[in-house]
Amino acid sequence: MKDIIIIGTGMAGYTLARELRKHDQQSTLLLISRDDGAYYSKPMLSNALDKDKTADTLIISDADKMATDLDATIWNHTDVTHIDAENHQIQCDRGAIEYKHLILACGANPIKIPFEGDAADTIMSVNNLDDYRHFRTALEKQKRIVIIGAGLIGCEFANDLSTSDITIDIVDLAPQALGRLLPAGAAKELQNRLLSKGVNWHLDNAVSSVNHKEGVLEVKLKSGEIIDTDIVLSAIGLRASLQLANTAGLEVERGIKVDRHLKTSQDDIYALGDCAQVEDLNLPFVMPLMNAARALAASLAGNKTAVNYPAMPVVVKTPIYPIVVCPPPRPVEGQWEEEVTETGIRAKFKDTQGTLQGFALTGELVKERMLMAKEVPDWLS
Amino acid sequence: MKSWQCLVCGFIYEQEHGWPEDGIAAGTSWNDVPEDWVCPDCGVGKSDFEMVEI
């Protein structure tokens, strides 16, 4: 029996544990991880190459140190297979254990498209430290890469790889990079900057097959173009991990549904981070999970606290062209107004009433992000 | 000059440049950064930063 069990030792799980210990040093705490439980900064996975970070040097603390620092038990390399909500019990490969409060912080998995071709199973994605280790090892011997997806992660990897001598091709269905986040002018500038570093763009296009051919990979595009490459990296987005929630019969949509107190449809089970959908919002970014962790930690320590989401800008880690985006979190009709200045682009997304609903800033103007965020209505007030 | 890195998101505070957006002048040492200052990229507090050498 543990007072609090957290499933997942990513940023959500460890941040919650750290916030909890600020209020509560008494409760017994168990964290369970499928991997080795090392703590690292996930956002750095897509800009670690240029900083010459390996998987090992990205680790901030290993599981033993985290257990000591958090006064917690950590079960690493452990799979949780079932949640019995009625009996407040979970099943894992170390046996069954009871909880008073259970927190799901099990993250999200890369979306996998079933591509044609006999090498489709070699397509990589980088969503955790083990993936990154595998990716780095592959890069040691290989010199060409095709990136599928020109969203946040795809563009960040393209920028990170562009400082090395690797040949990069990037493919996206949309006619521009960062399609849902940036207006066309700002996107064009990013594309040009990366192009000048040797990144080849294939927009309005798609990968149709990946095949082995004489020791290399042959990527065929919808346009008919053929690219010979060594590595194919998929960066088309994430989907909340719902498998475990389903074993407990929790309500799920795009994520595990939780209320403003991060509570799921079952008593004493909570969720936060990439796996959670707070009211109608599933936002796989750092700021929302930090807000959620603070509110939930206070609640678990006896001071019931609802989470608030102000507008939270996201920094796109493309140092070649600094960008901050703050897209509307829900579909809203409206249009971009782009103001091009000598130091960057200031783009405002206004709804049909003319209210500012989102923005994007580039170049030196990224400095304005906090001020401008205050002009945008709260996402969850 | 020294720099401090956010343990959560990788943001780097460089003493040399300070963080003028939040009124922290260039050259402000880490000790003199207000205790309630938070990481501009992810919102964690000073206690979640660690010193890194650059």
Interface residues (C-beta under 8 A of the other chain):
Chain A: M11 T15 R18 S41 P43 M44 N47 I60 V286 M287 M290 N291 V315 K367 R369 M370
Chain B: C6 L7 V8 C9 G10 E21 D22 P40 D41 C42 G43 V44 D48 E50
